[in-house]
Amino acid sequence: MAGRETQERLIDTAERLFAEHGFDGVTFKQITEEAGQRNASALQYHFGTKQELVQAIALHRIPTLSDRREAMLDELEATGRDKDLRAVVCALVYPLAEQLDDGTAAGGRYYIRFLSQVLSNPRSRLHPFGSPELNKGIVRAGAMAALLMGHLPAEVVHQRLAVLAGFVVGALADYERGSLDDRTVRPPAEFFVSNLIDVVVGMLSQPVSAETREALERSEAADSVATSDASRTSPAGS
């Protein structure tokens, strides 16, 4: 195989194996053998470490997903729907959810489960949002959503957006595995994804409870005290 073809074969095989067995459940030897490579050091030669291989798989998929997301956001702005939180969430969720319907042997359906596996393992070192430079669509959609959540405290907005990626990926991965509620018959993908988007919108827009506001105020007060104490004990403050 030519160099680029070899890399893509290794990436597709590694993506599937990570999706099925997790980050710690796959060895370089398994990947090279499944990819039909006689050279046992092929993976190390092309990618270096397992963490770098994970990054390569993500980078292989991210540009297409990000372009799709950017196109959706462009359309929202052109039609004035960028002030609709559900429409913005659709742009966040649909590019990934559309991978559920990829019927190719090494298609995007493995990428969802791959993401779920590696995001849940800190040793993979894969950031939920990937590289901001490459994943401009997520950064842009997140900024749009944050503006529409301006009625909420900044720390609440930050936390809700931070958990969004893991929640969506996990839900889609469960659907892909058919393990939702231990049912053998899954709901139609169109319904599942639309309802998932409703859940995400509710999660992002839900008013802050009195309990959470009180907890936030206690946290901010403690941080203020700690900052004041640190200032007094620092050389500049003496």
Secondary structure, DSSP 8 states (H G I E B T S, - for coil): --HHHHHHHHHHHHHHHHHHH-STT--HHHHHHHTT-S-TTHHHHHH-SHHHHHHHHHHHHHHHHHHHHHHHHHHHHHHTGGG-HHHHHHHHHHHHHGGGG--STT-THHHHHHHHHHHT-GGG---TT--TTT-HHHHHHHHHHHHHTTTS-HHHHHHHHHHHHHHHHHHHHHHHHT-GGG-SS---HHHHHHHHHHHHHHHHH----HHHHHHHHHHHHHHHHHHHHHHHHSGGG-
